Amino acid sequence: MTTEIDDLATRLASLSPEDAAQVHRTVSGLQAERARAEEERIAGLRAMRDLEVVIESLEFGHESNRDPRAALVLLRDAGFVRHVNLEAAYRAGYERSVYDGGGIQEIPGEDDDEYIAGRGFDLDALVKKGA
């Protein structure tokens, strides 16, 4: 593989400026297309119901003896997060909404009973929606 890369690098270095620019445009276009395809893949996963994603991840993880960690990547790409991360995201969104609203409302501490109860209610409702 290293020999192939060295050979390619040698050929690229010998290109005229016009040809080098064309190679750059072509590579940039291919990278953009790959990025679009990845965005579409992730959007498709996130449009699926949770159960569909789980089934897909199990099939994907076992397909052709793939590494089971591939199933975890698929779950993360689909938007699955651990509950502790969901709580942190909720807190960040809560604080952001206070700042966006002019910052007049006092942000409660993370151990504030009302905040904890409200967060629990919101997270429970969110988890039920995703099921």
C-alpha positions as a printed Julia matrix, in Angstrom:
131×3 Matrix{Float64}:
   0.0     0.0     0.0
   2.79    2.42    0.83
   4.33    1.86   -2.61
   0.99    2.69   -4.26
   0.66    5.87   -2.21
   4.25    6.88   -2.99
   3.61    6.25   -6.7
   0.43    8.33   -6.59
   2.21   11.15   -4.76
   5.0    11.14   -7.35
   2.5    11.35  -10.2
   0.53   14.13   -8.49
   3.68   16.15   -7.85
   4.54   16.03  -11.56
   1.16   17.36  -12.74
   0.86   20.72  -14.44
  -0.85   23.45  -12.39
  -4.01   23.08  -14.51
  -4.13   19.3   -14.04
  -3.41   19.66  -10.33
  -6.32   22.1   -10.04
  -8.59   19.65  -11.86
  -7.53   16.83   -9.5
  -8.28   19.11   -6.54
 -11.75   19.93   -7.93
 -12.49   16.26   -8.59
 -11.34   15.16   -5.13
 -13.32   17.98   -3.5
 -16.43   16.93   -5.43
 -16.0    13.3    -4.4
 -15.53   14.31   -0.75
 -18.64   16.51   -0.89
 -20.65   13.66   -2.38
 -19.42   11.3     0.34
 -20.39   13.86    3.02
 -23.88   14.25    1.47
 -24.34   10.47    1.4
 -23.34   10.25    5.07
 -25.78   13.04    5.99
 -28.55   11.21    4.12
 -27.66    7.93    5.88
 -27.84    9.58    9.3
 -31.07   11.41    8.43
 -32.57    8.08    7.32
 -31.56    6.45   10.6
 -33.0     9.31   12.64
 -36.28    9.11   10.71
 -36.72    5.47   11.74
 -38.62    4.36   14.84
 -36.43    3.25   17.76
 -37.35   -0.42   17.37
 -36.47   -0.32   13.67
 -33.07    1.18   14.49
 -32.36   -1.46   17.13
 -33.25   -4.28   14.72
 -31.13   -2.64   12.01
 -28.18   -2.3    14.41
 -28.38   -5.95   15.45
 -28.49   -7.09   11.82
 -25.69   -4.69   10.89
 -23.5    -5.85   13.78
 -23.82   -9.51   12.81
 -23.69   -9.06    9.04
 -20.61  -10.78    7.6
 -19.14  -11.21   11.12
 -18.74   -7.46   11.5
 -17.35   -6.02   14.68
 -20.25   -5.66   17.14
 -19.02   -2.14   17.87
 -20.36   -1.23   14.42
 -23.85   -1.7    15.87
 -23.04    0.82   18.61
 -21.85    3.34   16.03
 -25.1     2.87   14.11
 -27.11    3.46   17.31
 -25.17    6.64   18.08
 -25.6     7.87   14.5
 -29.34    7.24   14.86
 -29.37    9.58   17.88
 -29.39    7.1    20.76
 -27.67    8.49   23.85
 -27.19    7.25   27.37
 -29.53    8.81   29.92
 -26.72   10.74   31.62
 -25.89   12.39   28.28
 -29.55   13.18   27.77
 -29.64   14.91   31.15
 -26.55   16.95   30.27
 -28.12   17.95   26.93
 -31.31   18.92   28.73
 -29.33   21.1    31.14
 -27.44   22.76   28.3
 -30.68   23.43   26.42
 -32.32   24.78   29.58
 -29.44   27.19   30.17
 -29.38   28.19   26.49
 -33.11   29.0    26.55
 -32.59   31.24   29.57
 -29.76   33.09   27.83
 -31.7    33.36   24.56
 -34.66   34.72   26.49
 -32.58   37.64   27.75
 -31.09   35.93   30.78
 -33.65   37.41   33.18
 -34.78   34.11   34.67
 -32.45   32.68   37.3
 -30.95   29.33   36.35
 -31.63   26.83   39.15
 -28.86   24.67   40.56
 -28.66   21.11   39.29
 -29.79   19.84   42.7
 -32.82   22.16   42.85
 -35.9    20.01   43.62
 -38.22   21.8    41.17
 -35.63   21.64   38.4
 -35.03   17.91   39.01
 -38.78   17.18   39.0
 -39.33   19.19   35.81
 -36.33   17.59   34.11
 -37.55   14.14   35.08
 -41.01   14.86   33.68
 -39.6    16.27   30.43
 -37.11   13.43   29.95
 -39.76   10.8    30.66
 -42.04   12.41   28.08
 -39.18   12.57   25.57
 -38.22    8.93   26.08
 -41.86    7.82   25.69
 -42.13    9.78   22.41
 -39.11    7.98   20.97
 -40.42    4.48   21.74
